[in-house]
Amino acid sequence: MDEQLQHLDTLKDIKRMMERSSRFISLSGLSGIAAGVCALVGAWLANGVIESSARYSNTHEVRELRRTSLDSGADLQTYLGNTLIQIALGVLIAALVLGFLFTYLRSRKTNTPIWGTTAKRLLINVSIPMIVGGIFLLKLIDIGNYGLVAPGCLIFYGLGLLNASKYTLAEVRYLGYAQILLGIISLQVMGNGLLFWALGFGVLHIVYGAFMWWKYERS
């Protein structure tokens, strides 16, 4: 009996070693929670900008300006676009910094390297769909097709997660499926892009991060 238990422990050790060599397992659930919180804060700020710009565009002074000059509407649109892009960049930077911090702390705790061949493969596979998607979305913004930006973000991000899931924990694949599904639903309910963006990048990340922390890090 003791010999069987020793064999089982040996097999478990071999399995852990193989996972460490083939999968990036240092992803922290707290990173997902932090990214979700950053996304919700960004969505709240963006919603405030949109609402304030809507109120501003309906004032009597702006309506009078638009009657005499086409530039006033363009200036308002430029201001709105620049502000939302700044918020998006701020959210991205904050999420990346916090994600790296929590992942680094977990790698120290589990004594696994944070950078190596597997991490490189993970980064490359998640980056390719997102870079291609980013180029596509920038073109949509350039031609003024803003309604497809939020669904596109969710879909391309989901594809990136699916592409990278084979190099990390299996749960990442299901997060990718959920992001893609939410993006497709958003395509059918145009005009609610910010809401779906908050659900995908905010709520889903928090739920995923909490689940991952409970399953892998709680002990």
C-alpha positions as a Markdown table, in Angstrom:
| # | Residue | x | y | z |
|---|---|---|---|---|
| 1 | Met | 0.0 | 0.0 | 0.0 |
| 2 | Asp | 2.8 | 2.4 | 0.9 |
| 3 | Glu | 4.6 | 1.5 | -2.3 |
| 4 | Gln | 1.5 | 2.4 | -4.3 |
| 5 | Leu | 1.2 | 5.7 | -2.6 |
| 6 | Gln | 4.8 | 6.4 | -3.3 |
| 7 | His | 4.2 | 5.6 | -7.0 |
| 8 | Leu | 1.2 | 8.0 | -7.1 |
| 9 | Asp | 3.3 | 10.8 | -5.5 |
| 10 | Thr | 6.0 | 10.2 | -8.1 |
| 11 | Leu | 3.5 | 10.4 | -10.9 |
| 12 | Lys | 2.0 | 13.6 | -9.5 |
| 13 | Asp | 5.5 | 15.1 | -9.3 |
| 14 | Ile | 6.2 | 14.1 | -12.9 |
| 15 | Lys | 2.9 | 15.6 | -13.9 |
| 16 | Arg | 3.7 | 18.9 | -12.2 |
| 17 | Met | 7.1 | 19.0 | -13.8 |
| 18 | Met | 5.6 | 18.4 | -17.2 |
| 19 | Glu | 3.0 | 21.2 | -16.7 |
| 20 | Arg | 5.7 | 23.6 | -15.6 |
| 21 | Ser | 7.8 | 22.9 | -18.7 |
| 22 | Ser | 4.9 | 23.0 | -21.2 |
| 23 | Arg | 2.4 | 25.5 | -19.7 |
| 24 | Phe | 2.7 | 28.9 | -18.1 |
| 25 | Ile | 1.0 | 28.2 | -14.8 |
| 26 | Ser | 2.0 | 31.4 | -12.9 |
| 27 | Leu | -1.0 | 33.4 | -14.0 |
| 28 | Ser | -2.7 | 34.8 | -10.9 |
| 29 | Gly | -6.4 | 35.0 | -10.3 |
| 30 | Leu | -5.7 | 38.4 | -8.7 |
| 31 | Ser | -4.5 | 39.6 | -12.0 |
| 32 | Gly | -7.9 | 38.9 | -13.6 |
| 33 | Ile | -9.7 | 40.6 | -10.7 |
| 34 | Ala | -7.4 | 43.7 | -11.0 |
| 35 | Ala | -8.0 | 43.8 | -14.8 |
| 36 | Gly | -11.7 | 43.6 | -14.3 |
| 37 | Val | -11.8 | 46.4 | -11.7 |
| 38 | Cys | -9.6 | 48.6 | -14.0 |
| 39 | Ala | -12.1 | 47.9 | -16.9 |
| 40 | Leu | -15.1 | 48.8 | -14.8 |
| 41 | Val | -13.5 | 52.1 | -13.6 |
| 42 | Gly | -12.6 | 52.8 | -17.3 |
| 43 | Ala | -16.2 | 52.1 | -18.4 |
| 44 | Trp | -17.5 | 54.4 | -15.7 |
| 45 | Leu | -15.2 | 57.2 | -16.7 |
| 46 | Ala | -16.0 | 56.7 | -20.4 |
| 47 | Asn | -19.7 | 56.8 | -19.7 |
| 48 | Gly | -19.2 | 60.1 | -17.9 |
| 49 | Val | -17.4 | 61.5 | -20.9 |
| 50 | Ile | -20.1 | 60.3 | -23.3 |
| 51 | Glu | -22.9 | 61.7 | -21.1 |
| 52 | Ser | -21.2 | 65.1 | -20.7 |
| 53 | Ser | -20.5 | 65.4 | -24.4 |
| 54 | Ala | -24.1 | 64.6 | -25.1 |
| 55 | Arg | -25.3 | 67.3 | -22.8 |
| 56 | Tyr | -22.7 | 69.7 | -24.3 |
| 57 | Ser | -23.8 | 68.9 | -27.9 |
| 58 | Asn | -27.4 | 69.7 | -27.1 |
| 59 | Thr | -26.8 | 73.2 | -25.7 |
| 60 | His | -28.2 | 76.2 | -27.5 |
| 61 | Glu | -24.7 | 77.7 | -28.1 |
| 62 | Val | -23.4 | 74.5 | -29.8 |
| 63 | Arg | -26.5 | 74.2 | -32.0 |
| 64 | Glu | -26.1 | 77.8 | -33.1 |
| 65 | Leu | -22.4 | 77.1 | -33.9 |
| 66 | Arg | -23.3 | 74.1 | -36.0 |
| 67 | Arg | -25.6 | 76.2 | -38.1 |
| 68 | Thr | -22.8 | 78.5 | -39.0 |
| 69 | Ser | -19.8 | 76.2 | -39.0 |
| 70 | Leu | -19.2 | 72.5 | -39.7 |
| 71 | Asp | -16.0 | 72.5 | -37.7 |
| 72 | Ser | -17.8 | 72.6 | -34.3 |
| 73 | Gly | -19.2 | 69.1 | -34.6 |
| 74 | Ala | -15.8 | 67.8 | -35.9 |
| 75 | Asp | -14.1 | 69.4 | -32.9 |
| 76 | Leu | -16.5 | 67.8 | -30.4 |
| 77 | Gln | -16.1 | 64.4 | -32.1 |
| 78 | Thr | -12.3 | 64.8 | -32.0 |
| 79 | Tyr | -12.4 | 65.7 | -28.3 |
| 80 | Leu | -14.7 | 62.8 | -27.5 |
| 81 | Gly | -12.5 | 60.3 | -29.4 |
| 82 | Asn | -9.2 | 61.5 | -27.9 |
| 83 | Thr | -10.6 | 61.4 | -24.4 |
| 84 | Leu | -12.0 | 57.9 | -24.8 |
| 85 | Ile | -8.7 | 56.7 | -26.3 |
| 86 | Gln | -6.8 | 58.2 | -23.3 |
| 87 | Ile | -9.1 | 56.4 | -20.9 |
| 88 | Ala | -8.6 | 53.1 | -22.8 |
| 89 | Leu | -4.8 | 53.4 | -22.8 |
| 90 | Gly | -4.9 | 54.2 | -19.1 |
| 91 | Val | -7.0 | 51.2 | -18.4 |
| 92 | Leu | -4.7 | 49.0 | -20.5 |
| 93 | Ile | -1.5 | 50.2 | -18.8 |
| 94 | Ala | -3.0 | 49.8 | -15.3 |
| 95 | Ala | -4.3 | 46.3 | -16.0 |
| 96 | Leu | -0.9 | 45.3 | -17.5 |
| 97 | Val | 1.1 | 46.6 | -14.5 |
| 98 | Leu | -1.2 | 45.1 | -11.9 |
| 99 | Gly | -1.4 | 41.8 | -13.9 |
| 100 | Phe | 2.4 | 41.6 | -14.1 |
| 101 | Leu | 2.8 | 42.4 | -10.4 |
| 102 | Phe | 0.4 | 39.7 | -9.2 |
| 103 | Thr | 1.8 | 37.2 | -11.6 |
| 104 | Tyr | 5.3 | 38.0 | -10.5 |
| 105 | Leu | 4.3 | 37.5 | -6.9 |
| 106 | Arg | 2.7 | 34.2 | -7.6 |
| 107 | Ser | 5.8 | 33.0 | -9.6 |
| 108 | Arg | 7.9 | 33.8 | -6.6 |
| 109 | Lys | 5.6 | 32.0 | -4.3 |
| 110 | Thr | 5.4 | 28.8 | -6.5 |
| 111 | Asn | 9.1 | 29.1 | -7.4 |
| 112 | Thr | 8.5 | 29.0 | -11.1 |
| 113 | Pro | 10.2 | 31.3 | -13.6 |
| 114 | Ile | 8.0 | 34.1 | -15.0 |
| 115 | Trp | 9.9 | 34.3 | -18.3 |
| 116 | Gly | 10.9 | 31.4 | -20.5 |
| 117 | Thr | 10.1 | 29.5 | -23.7 |
| 118 | Thr | 6.5 | 28.8 | -22.6 |
| 119 | Ala | 5.9 | 32.4 | -21.6 |
| 120 | Lys | 7.3 | 33.6 | -25.0 |
| 121 | Arg | 4.9 | 31.2 | -26.8 |
| 122 | Leu | 2.0 | 32.4 | -24.7 |
| 123 | Leu | 2.8 | 36.0 | -25.4 |
| 124 | Ile | 3.2 | 35.5 | -29.2 |
| 125 | Asn | 0.0 | 33.5 | -29.5 |
| 126 | Val | -2.1 | 35.9 | -27.5 |
| 127 | Ser | -0.6 | 38.9 | -29.3 |
| 128 | Ile | -1.1 | 38.0 | -32.9 |
| 129 | Pro | -4.9 | 38.1 | -32.9 |
| 130 | Met | -5.0 | 41.2 | -30.7 |
| 131 | Ile | -2.5 | 43.1 | -32.9 |
| 132 | Val | -4.4 | 42.2 | -36.1 |
| 133 | Gly | -7.6 | 43.1 | -34.3 |
| 134 | Gly | -6.2 | 46.4 | -33.1 |
| 135 | Ile | -5.2 | 47.4 | -36.7 |
| 136 | Phe | -8.7 | 46.4 | -37.9 |
| 137 | Leu | -10.4 | 48.4 | -35.1 |
| 138 | Leu | -8.2 | 51.5 | -35.7 |
| 139 | Lys | -9.4 | 51.4 | -39.3 |
| 140 | Leu | -13.0 | 51.2 | -38.1 |
| 141 | Ile | -12.4 | 54.3 | -35.9 |
| 142 | Asp | -10.8 | 56.1 | -38.8 |
| 143 | Ile | -13.9 | 55.7 | -40.9 |
| 144 | Gly | -16.2 | 56.5 | -38.1 |
| 145 | Asn | -17.7 | 53.1 | -37.6 |
| 146 | Tyr | -17.7 | 53.2 | -33.8 |
| 147 | Gly | -20.5 | 50.8 | -33.3 |
| 148 | Leu | -18.3 | 47.8 | -34.2 |
| 149 | Val | -15.4 | 48.7 | -31.9 |
| 150 | Ala | -16.6 | 47.2 | -28.7 |
| 151 | Pro | -17.8 | 43.9 | -30.3 |
| 152 | Gly | -14.6 | 43.7 | -32.2 |
| 153 | Cys | -12.5 | 44.2 | -29.0 |
| 154 | Leu | -14.3 | 41.3 | -27.3 |
| 155 | Ile | -14.1 | 39.0 | -30.3 |
| 156 | Phe | -10.5 | 39.6 | -31.1 |
| 157 | Tyr | -9.5 | 39.4 | -27.4 |
| 158 | Gly | -11.4 | 36.1 | -27.1 |
| 159 | Leu | -9.6 | 34.7 | -30.2 |
| 160 | Gly | -6.3 | 35.7 | -28.6 |
| 161 | Leu | -7.2 | 33.8 | -25.4 |
| 162 | Leu | -8.2 | 30.8 | -27.3 |
| 163 | Asn | -5.0 | 30.9 | -29.3 |
| 164 | Ala | -2.9 | 31.1 | -26.2 |
| 165 | Ser | -4.9 | 28.7 | -24.0 |
| 166 | Lys | -2.8 | 25.7 | -25.0 |
| 167 | Tyr | 0.2 | 27.3 | -23.3 |
| 168 | Thr | -1.5 | 28.1 | -20.0 |
| 169 | Leu | -4.3 | 26.9 | -17.7 |
| 170 | Ala | -7.3 | 25.3 | -19.4 |
| 171 | Glu | -9.7 | 27.8 | -17.8 |
| 172 | Val | -8.4 | 30.5 | -20.1 |
| 173 | Arg | -10.0 | 28.8 | -23.0 |
| 174 | Tyr | -13.5 | 29.2 | -21.4 |
| 175 | Leu | -12.9 | 32.8 | -20.7 |
| 176 | Gly | -12.1 | 33.2 | -24.5 |
| 177 | Tyr | -15.3 | 31.4 | -25.4 |
| 178 | Ala | -17.3 | 33.7 | -23.1 |
| 179 | Gln | -15.6 | 36.9 | -24.6 |
| 180 | Ile | -16.4 | 35.8 | -28.2 |
| 181 | Leu | -20.0 | 34.9 | -27.3 |
| 182 | Leu | -20.5 | 38.3 | -25.6 |
| 183 | Gly | -18.9 | 40.1 | -28.6 |
| 184 | Ile | -21.3 | 38.3 | -31.0 |
| 185 | Ile | -24.3 | 39.2 | -28.8 |
| 186 | Ser | -23.1 | 42.8 | -28.8 |
| 187 | Leu | -23.2 | 42.8 | -32.6 |
| 188 | Gln | -26.9 | 42.0 | -32.4 |
| 189 | Val | -27.6 | 44.7 | -29.9 |
| 190 | Met | -25.9 | 47.7 | -31.4 |
| 191 | Gly | -25.8 | 50.9 | -29.3 |
| 192 | Asn | -24.8 | 49.1 | -26.1 |
| 193 | Gly | -21.1 | 48.7 | -26.8 |
| 194 | Leu | -19.9 | 50.2 | -23.6 |
| 195 | Leu | -22.2 | 48.0 | -21.5 |
| 196 | Phe | -20.9 | 44.8 | -23.2 |
| 197 | Trp | -17.4 | 46.1 | -23.0 |
| 198 | Ala | -17.8 | 46.5 | -19.2 |
| 199 | Leu | -19.4 | 43.0 | -18.9 |
| 200 | Gly | -16.6 | 41.3 | -21.0 |
| 201 | Phe | -13.5 | 43.1 | -19.7 |
| 202 | Gly | -14.9 | 43.9 | -16.3 |
| 203 | Val | -17.4 | 41.4 | -14.9 |
| 204 | Leu | -16.1 | 38.3 | -16.7 |
| 205 | His | -12.5 | 39.1 | -15.7 |
| 206 | Ile | -13.5 | 39.5 | -12.0 |
| 207 | Val | -15.5 | 36.2 | -12.1 |
| 208 | Tyr | -12.7 | 34.4 | -13.8 |
| 209 | Gly | -10.1 | 35.8 | -11.5 |
| 210 | Ala | -12.0 | 34.9 | -8.4 |
| 211 | Phe | -12.6 | 31.4 | -9.6 |
| 212 | Met | -8.9 | 30.9 | -10.4 |
| 213 | Trp | -7.8 | 32.3 | -7.1 |
| 214 | Trp | -10.3 | 30.0 | -5.3 |
| 215 | Lys | -9.2 | 27.0 | -7.2 |
| 216 | Tyr | -5.4 | 27.4 | -7.4 |
| 217 | Glu | -4.2 | 30.0 | -4.9 |
| 218 | Arg | -6.6 | 29.9 | -1.9 |
| 219 | Ser | -4.4 | 27.4 | 0.0 |
